[in-house]
């Protein structure tokens, strides 16, 4: 190997080391992945999912902490959440999750937490 090839190799190795080092220190945010299913277990695309921090807001349906719609696989991911429990309302047409699955457990900080909610 000549000196030019060694310099290129050293620069490439340094670049790879920098990428690995930076990715190791990446800040991971607390997030929640919600899968919505119907009463027979099929995923539900296009369902509206709302998260509330307080039970009184959930009951009154005000002060929504986060909101979105499920994708074609019945999934939505909410990012940068607090590590608390959330109250959840899911609706699609005439179906919703009232009567069960309205509150998550306390989210684990700096992790992607996952729940499945059934609407009927």
C-alpha positions in Angstrom: 0.0 0.0 0.0 1.4 3.4 -0.9 1.1 6.5 1.3 -1.8 7.9 -0.7 -3.8 4.7 -0.2 -2.9 4.6 3.5 -4.1 8.2 4.0 -7.4 7.4 2.2 -7.8 4.3 4.4 -7.1 6.3 7.6 -9.6 9.0 6.6 -12.3 6.3 5.8 -11.6 4.6 9.1 -11.9 7.9 11.0 -15.2 8.7 9.3 -16.6 5.3 10.1 -15.5 5.7 13.8 -17.1 9.1 14.0 -20.4 7.8 12.6 -20.4 5.0 15.1 -19.5 7.2 18.0 -22.2 9.8 17.1 -24.9 7.1 16.8 -24.1 5.7 20.2 -24.8 9.1 21.8 -28.0 9.7 19.9 -30.8 11.0 22.1 -33.7 8.5 22.2 -37.1 10.1 22.9 -40.0 8.6 24.7 -42.5 7.4 22.1 -45.7 5.4 21.9 -46.7 3.0 19.1 -50.4 2.3 18.9 -51.8 -0.6 16.8 -55.6 -0.4 16.3 -57.6 -3.6 15.8 -61.3 -4.4 15.3 -63.3 -6.9 17.3 -62.1 -9.8 15.2 -58.4 -8.8 15.2 -58.0 -7.1 11.9 -55.9 -3.9 11.9 -57.8 -0.7 11.2 -56.4 1.9 8.8 -57.5 5.5 9.1 -58.6 5.4 12.7 -58.2 8.6 14.7 -56.1 8.3 17.8 -56.1 11.0 20.5 -53.9 11.0 23.6 -54.8 12.9 26.8 -52.6 13.5 29.8 -55.5 14.0 32.3 -58.6 12.0 32.9 -60.8 15.2 33.1 -59.4 16.2 29.6 -60.1 12.7 28.3 -63.7 12.8 29.7 -64.4 16.3 28.3 -62.4 15.6 25.1 -60.3 18.8 25.4 -56.6 19.6 25.6 -55.5 16.8 23.3 -51.8 16.0 24.0 -51.2 14.3 20.6 -53.4 13.2 17.7 -53.1 11.4 14.4 -54.5 8.7 12.2 -53.3 5.1 11.8 -51.5 4.0 8.6 -52.5 1.2 6.2 -51.2 -1.3 8.8 -53.4 0.2 11.6 -50.3 1.7 13.3 -49.4 5.2 14.5 -46.3 6.3 16.4 -46.3 9.4 18.7 -42.9 10.8 19.4 -41.4 13.0 22.1 -44.0 12.1 24.8 -43.7 12.5 28.6 -43.1 9.3 30.5 -46.6 9.2 32.0 -49.8 7.2 31.5 -52.1 8.5 28.7 -55.8 8.3 28.3 -56.6 7.2 24.7 -59.7 7.7 22.5 -59.7 5.8 19.2 -62.5 6.2 16.6 -63.2 4.9 13.1 -66.7 5.4 11.6 -69.2 4.0 14.2 -66.5 2.1 16.2 -64.5 3.2 19.2 -62.6 1.9 22.2 -65.1 2.9 24.9 -65.5 0.3 27.6 -61.9 -0.9 27.5 -58.3 0.0 26.8 -58.7 3.7 27.5 -55.5 4.2 29.5 -51.9 3.2 28.8 -49.5 2.1 31.5 -46.8 4.6 32.5 -44.5 5.0 29.4 -40.9 3.9 29.8 -38.6 6.9 29.3 -36.4 7.0 26.2 -38.1 3.9 24.7 -40.7 3.1 22.1 -43.6 1.8 24.1 -46.3 -0.2 22.4 -50.0 -0.8 22.9 -52.8 -2.5 21.0 -56.3 -1.0 21.2 -59.4 -2.8 20.1 -62.4 -0.8 18.7 -65.9 -2.2 18.4 
